[in-house]
Amino acid sequence: QALTKSGATPLEPAASRSVARIAASGGDDEGLRVHALGPLLGGDAANDATVGAAKDQIEALAGIPSREQILIAGVTEAGDNESISAALDRAGASFLNLVCRNPEEALWLDRVKASAYPQDAFRSAPSHIKANRAVALEVVRRHGYSLKLLSEELRADREVVLAAVRQAGAALQHASEALRGDRDVVLAALHNCGGALAHASEAMRGNREVVLEAVLSQSGALRFATEELRSDLGLVLEAALKDGVALEHASATVLGDRNLMNRVVQRHGYALKYASADLRADWEVVLSAVAQDGSALKYASERLRTNLDFIRKAVIANSFALQYACAELRADQDVVAIAAGQDLGALRYAACNFDNSYARPTHGIVCAN
């Protein structure tokens, strides 16, 4: 915009694509001086030089502090660490334009960049600097939560908000209402903070792709999804296979689905705790959970934990399940022998004195209902 308003006309590009000399300046009514550049760094070395080196050269020859310079390739700013050649190739351009920042803006940008706590530096800035888009953008790139310090206008600025949520996803709560319903903005926030789903619009919390991104980032984010998506078997299964805790906020319908629960507990035995009462009394489901994690037996129904036949199968599947059998069965010589035959370490959970010479190997025994 500054280039357009200035009325400056770029010179024709030099034969070798290089940073150009300062040749003309536009008005500075808005605190910006715009210059078109002719040859400044000559030879092939110019293209290999970095943009930062070009700024240093401009400062040496023209007296414009490097911090006040913005070198534009096409329509985007070239980064200081980018080579001149790469910047030109990226933009499909053959010259760079120089835009000079307002000196006060440049000073505050330097302060923010140099500060270990940019938010504190920003808080001490005068009001007109706090309203400065370039300074605000630099602050939220380094400290996303500083979005809350910005004006309503800047909190509705898509580029500013994207920079903030990429640094701190939960900063989404300080974005404008419209941007909290912007799919790309919300996905950027969820990429590093699934819980940011809590601050998304209702439409986004009902969007399957968005919710899946949230729960894959942070399983507990499922609680912020709509009831419809918390009942979506496919979505919940995908999330729960990554982290069984995702089931904590699934609907009762999902928690009573035998196929889903059986698949999940085979990967995360502890997820049995979220299953319906019927499934926590289901031999196959509970044995699947116990085989993966012996401690999952503590979530089984009392009827199973006191059933001799079931506990025999459980300690064959995982000897350490003995810990969560009822006291009577932990004192049963046959049950303890089976567990000890799998791993003598299970004896620590026995509720009886046991001579390990009675322990018998059970490898190859097949569990069957």
N, C-alpha and C positions, 0 to 999 in steps of 0.2 A: 504494500500500500504506500509506503514511504517513497518508493521509487516512482510510482505513478504520480503522486502528488507533487513531487519535486520538479517534475518537468525536465529532468536531466536526460540528455540523449547520449547513450553509450557510443564511444568511438568504434570505428571498424576494427575487428580483431587483428592483432599482429600476425605476421606470417607464422611464427612459432607460437603455439598456444601457451601463453604465459600471463602472469599477473601484469596488468597494464599500469601505465603511469597515471597519476592523478591529473585529469585534464579539465574538468569543469565542475562547478558546484551549483546546486540549486538553492532555493530559498530555505531559510531555517525558521519559518514561522512556528513550526511544531517541534523545534528543538533538534531537527535532523538536518544534516548537510549531506547531500548525495553527490558522489563524484563518479564520472565514468573514467575508466582506467585504460591507458595505453601501455606500451612496453615498459616494464620496470625491472624485472629480473630477466636477463637475457640468456640465450643458449639453451641447450638441452637440459642443463642442470635445473632450470627453472621448473620444468614439469615434474622433476623428482623431489623438489623442495616441498616442505609441508606448508599448509595454509598459515600455521603459526609463524613459520620463518618469513613468509611473505609479509605478515603484519609487522614483524620486527623491522623488516626492510623499509616498509612504508613509514613507520615511526621514525627511523633514522633519516630518511630523505625528506619527508614532508612534515615531520613534527606532530603527527596525529598519534596520540597514545594508542598502543595496540589494544588496550581494553575498550577503547571507544570504537573500534573497527568491527564491522560485520562484512565479510566477503560473501557475496551471493553468486552461486552457480545456478544459472537458470532462474528458478524462483525459490530455491531453498538455500539456507545458510550452510556454508562449508565448515566442517569441524576443524579445529586447530590442528589435530593430529592426522588429518586426512592429507594425502598428497594432492598437489594441485592437479596433476594428471587425472587422479581418480575422481576428484570433484568435478572436473570438466566432463569426463566420460560419463559419469552418473547422470549429469544434467543434459548431456548432449549439447554442451555449450563450447564456445571457443574463446571466451573471455570471462573474467570475473568482474562483478560490479562491487564497488565499495559503498557501504552505507555507514555514516558516522553516528554513533549513539550520542544522545544527550550526555554530557560529562557527568552529571549527577547520577543518572541512571547507571552509567558504566561504573561509577564509584561504588554504588550499592550492590551491583552484580558482583564486583570483586569481593566486597565484604561478605556477602552470602556464600560465595564459593570458598572463601578462605576460612569461614567459621566452622568449628566442630559442631556447633549447634545453630544451624541456619535459622531455625524458628525463633531463637532468642534475638538474633540480629535483626530479623524481620520485624519483631514486635517493637523494637526501638526505632524503627524507621518512621519518618514523617508520613502523614496521611496520603500525600500525593504519590509517594513512593510505594506505599501499600497498594495503591490503585494502579500501579504500573504493571502491565501485563508481563513484560520480559522478566522483571524481578520476581513477580509472583510465580511465574513458570519455573524459574530456577530454584526457588524455595521448595515448591512441592515435588520437584524431581528428587530432591534430597530428603525431604521430610513431608510425606504425603498428608499427614494429619493437619498440616498447616493450612490445608484447604479451608478449614473452619475459620481462619483469620481473614479470609478474602471477602471481597464485596460480593453482593448477590450477582452482579454482572459476571464476575470472574468465576463464580461457582456454577455458572451456566455456560461457561466457555468449554467446549468439548475437548480441545487440546490440553487445556489446563487440568481438567478433571481426569482425563486419561493419564496424564503424567502422575497425578496424585495417587490414583488407585493402583497404578503399576508399582508404585513404591510401597504403598500401604493399602491393601484392599479394603479395609474397614473404613477408609476415608470416604467411601461411597455415601455414607450417611450424611455427609456435608454437601453433597452435590445437589444441584437443582432437581426438582421433581421430574422434569422432562428427561434429564440424563440418567436418573435412577431407573428409567424405563427404556434406556438405550441399550440394545442387546450387546453391542461391542464394548461399551463402557462397563456393563455389568460383568461380562465374561472376563474382561481384563482384571477386574477386582477379584473375581472368584479364583482366578488362576493362582493367586498367592494367599487368599483368605476365603475359604469356603463359607465361613460364617457371615461374610458380607452379604449373603443372600437375604439376611434379615432386613437389609436396608434397600433391597431392590423393590421395584413396583410389584403390585399384585400380578400383573400380566407376566412379568419375568419369573415370579415364584411359581407360576403355572406353566412355564415353558419347559418341556422335557429336557431339551439339550442344555439349557441353562442350569437346571436343577442337578442334572447328572454331573456337570462340571463342578458344581458346588460340593456334592457329596463325595466325589472322587478326591477332592482336595481336603475336605474335612467332613468325616462321616456324620457328625452330629448336626450338620447343616440340613439334614433331611427334615428336621422339625419345623423349618421355615417354609417348606414346600406346601402346596395346596393339598387338601385331603385326597383329591383325585390322584395326584402323583405319589402320595405316600401309600396308595393302594395299587400302584403300577408294579406288577410282578417282575417284569423285565428290568425296570429301572432299579428297584430295590435289590434284586438279585445281583446285578452288576456292582452296585455299591457295597453290598454285604460280602461279596466274594473278596473284595479288596480289604474291607474292615468290618468284621461282624457287628461292631458297635452301631453301625448304620441301622440295624434292626430295632434299636431302642425307640425310634420314632415312627416305625412302620405301622400301618393300620392293622387292626385285629385280623382282618381277612388274610393279609400277607403272612402274619405270624402263625396262622393255622393251616398254611399251605404245606402239605407234607413233602412234595417234591422239592420245593424251594428250600425248606428247612434242612432236608437231608443233604442237599448239595452244600449248603453253607457250613453245617457242622462238620462235614468231612474236611473242610479247610480251617475252620475256626471252631474247635470244640466248645469253647466257652459261650458261643452264641446260643447254645441250648437254653440259656437263662431267659432268652427273649421269646422262646417258643410258647405256643398255647399249652394249656394244661393237658389237653389230649395228647399232644406230641411229646410232652415231657414224660408221658406214660407209655410211649410207643417204643417197643423193644428195638426195632431196627434203627430208628432215629437216634435213640439214646446210645446204643452200641456204636453207631457211627461217630457220635460226639466223643465218647469215652476212648475209642481207639485213637483219636487225634489228640485228646487231652484227658488224661485220667481224672483230673479234678472236675471235669464236666459232670461227673456222677452226682455231685452235690446239687445239681439243678434238676435231677431226675425226680419223678414222683416218689413219695414215701413207699408206695406199693412196690415199686421196682427196687428200691434200696433195701427192702426187707424180704425180697424174694430170693430164696436160695439158688434156684436154677438160674435166675438172671444174673446174680452176683458172680456165680461161677463163670458165666460167659464174659462178664465185664472184666474180671481179673485176668482172664485169658487174653482179652483184647488189649488190656493195659494193666499191668500188675499194680500200678500205683493207684488205681481206682479203689483199692482196698481201703484207703484212708476214709472214703466217704460212704462205705457200707454201714449198715446199722451195727451197733455194738455186739449184738448177738452173733452176727455173721463174721465180724472181725475176730471173734473167738472160736469160730468153727475151724477145727483142725484141717478138714478137707479143703475149705476155701483158702486158708492160709497156705497150705501146701501147694495149691495151684499157683497162687501169687508168687510164692518164694521160688517155685520152679521156673518162673519167668525171670525174676530178678530178686536176689536175696535182699536187696535194699528195701523191698516192700515189707519186710518183717518189722520194720519200725512202726508200722501201722497196726500190727496184730494186737488183739486184746487178750492174748493168752501166751503162756510160755510155750515155746515151740522148738523142738529139736530139728534143726535144719537138715538132718540126715533123712528126714521123711519127705523133704521137698522133692517133688517129682517134675521132670521136664514136661512141658506141654506143647512144645513146638510141633506144629503140624496139626494140632487139633483145630477142627473147623467149627466155628460158631454157627449154630442154626437155631431158629425159633422152634 
